[in-house]
Amino acid sequence: MGDKPEAWQAAPGDMPPDEFRTHGHRLVEWIADYMQHGERYPVLSRANPGQIRASLPSGPPHSPESLDRVLGDLDEVILPGITHWNQPGFLAYFAITGSAPGVLGEMLASALNVNAMLWRASPAATELEEVVLDWLRQLVGLPDSFDGVIYDTASIGSLIAIAAAREAVGLDIRRRGMAGRGDLPRLRLYCSEHAHSSIEKDAITLGFGTEGVRKVVVDGDQRMDATALRQDVEEDIRSGWRPFCVVATVGTTSATSIDPLPEIADVCRDHRIWLHVDAVYGGLAAILPEMRWVLDGAERADSIIFNPHKWLFTPLDCNAFYSRRLDVVRDAFSLVPPAYLQTPEGDEVKDFMNYGPQLGRRFRGLKLWFVLRTYGAEGLRARLRDHIRLARMFAEWVAGDPDWEVMAPVPFSTVCFRARPGEVPASQLDALNLAIEQRVNASGKIFISHTVLGETVALRVAIGHIRTGERHLRSAWDELTRALSSSRPVPTRTSSPAGAAQHTRD
Ligand SMILES: Cc1ncc(COP(=O)(O)O)c(C=O)c1O
């Protein structure tokens, strides 16, 4: 294909089907090649701030351009600015996967381009969403009293849950709002200091303010202390607060700790508080019979969320929200619809626009359907089990090396660890580990991230990409040990073995 735009481009109408076919086949080839050989790119983009913007024209093209030129720029301008989340060397944050079936499902969703706002706007979009959510519910072992909705992200899923919790308090907030109401107690939400930052953002968005969030202390394994939660709630009640929501996490972002759901559910029962469980990463492990325990007590939650886009091989974005009280979610958001959204079906069907602030909704159920069907429960279990095996293997390498230590239990597929060579004083370990992280990421072979546990920097290796295997973990370990060797302080001539031993481990 030449550089010249085709005749159709400046006239009304879309690209002709034969040309779409040509470009489409070429793009699928590109994607297949990327999936097969994407490891040739550095995982963490080496772009400098502003570099990509500076390589692009500052205004839109006046005349049509050929798709050839666009694809050429994709390779030359855009790819250098991509951090390769969809490659197996990506071990940072929570690693994710746009699996091949998921990518195909996503492609189809954009071709159909349905807006699943109302049942009649595309009955299959609503009903498939209901079906795949019910399949996922069965896979993680939640009772059928839980009914679901797909949102984009966990941040929004939790926002919806907290709005429903506010509605459940019964203070007529939906109608009268909260501002300037002398009759309203201040409402408070509880989560551990390890809850994801989205919870605090949601509380700000919903008008509770950061003071409306009380962070409950954690135990030595970074799990919410349920006794402290009870004390916090009771103390707040004595001082005039109205506790209305507890957010517990199964698989916290930093340490992947698991809050004790049964004890937390007891507190919520005793004080009539909405229990929301953020199980977006760790909760998906419950698909494995041997890991089902991570959701023990979740059946008592009012709402719970999972992210198939985190650890279930579904392309971003896909948040599966469940509630035993979906009627309350609906009460929080539904309005008598304006004339243009009224439909004759009534309560016979679910109009998903009634379950959140947004009207337009993507057909996200389709890609999840592709993933669940093409891997099947067996295939999904095999992959999650392998990720957990790899994480434990990596943790054993760390634990077996005297220069390194594991920093938190490893229930899922994420390992928190740090270098701790005997000769480096405790006060310098954070800087040493951050330097190691930088060196490892500069290698381009893998990308890891870090967090802070207590007051200590911990490196994190998170396994979540479908093609990550032992080879990538071995490469990560080689890079880490090499980075430690080159970041180690050079011993001075005067230092004796006895001198080195003074820097004892804390
Ligand atoms: C435990 C937990 N909850 C919520 C989120 C937010 O996820 P999302 O990007 O889907 O909003 C994250 C992100 O990593 C997370 O780890």
PDBQT file of the ligand as one rigid body, heavy atoms in Angstrom, charges set to zero:
ROOT
HETATM    1  C1  LIG A 601      -6.609  -3.691  46.318  1.00  0.00    +0.000 C 
HETATM    2  C2  LIG A 601      -6.880  -2.703  45.216  1.00  0.00    +0.000 A 
HETATM    3  N1  LIG A 601      -8.067  -2.083  45.156  1.00  0.00    +0.000 NA
HETATM    4  C3  LIG A 601      -8.351  -1.185  44.203  1.00  0.00    +0.000 A 
HETATM    5  C4  LIG A 601      -7.439  -0.877  43.218  1.00  0.00    +0.000 A 
HETATM    6  C5  LIG A 601      -7.802   0.115  42.152  1.00  0.00    +0.000 C 
HETATM    7  O1  LIG A 601      -8.015  -0.588  40.959  1.00  0.00    +0.000 OA
HETATM    8  P1  LIG A 601      -8.609   0.108  39.656  1.00  0.00    +0.000 P 
HETATM    9  O2  LIG A 601      -7.440   0.539  38.853  1.00  0.00    +0.000 OA
HETATM   10  O3  LIG A 601      -9.407  -0.976  38.984  1.00  0.00    +0.000 OA
HETATM   11  O4  LIG A 601      -9.462   1.253  40.085  1.00  0.00    +0.000 OA
HETATM   12  C6  LIG A 601      -6.185  -1.500  43.227  1.00  0.00    +0.000 A 
HETATM   13  C7  LIG A 601      -5.184  -1.208  42.195  1.00  0.00    +0.000 C 
HETATM   14  O5  LIG A 601      -4.148  -1.796  42.105  1.00  0.00    +0.000 OA
HETATM   15  C8  LIG A 601      -5.897  -2.430  44.255  1.00  0.00    +0.000 A 
HETATM   16  O6  LIG A 601      -4.707  -3.024  44.332  1.00  0.00    +0.000 OA
ENDROOT
TORSDOF 0
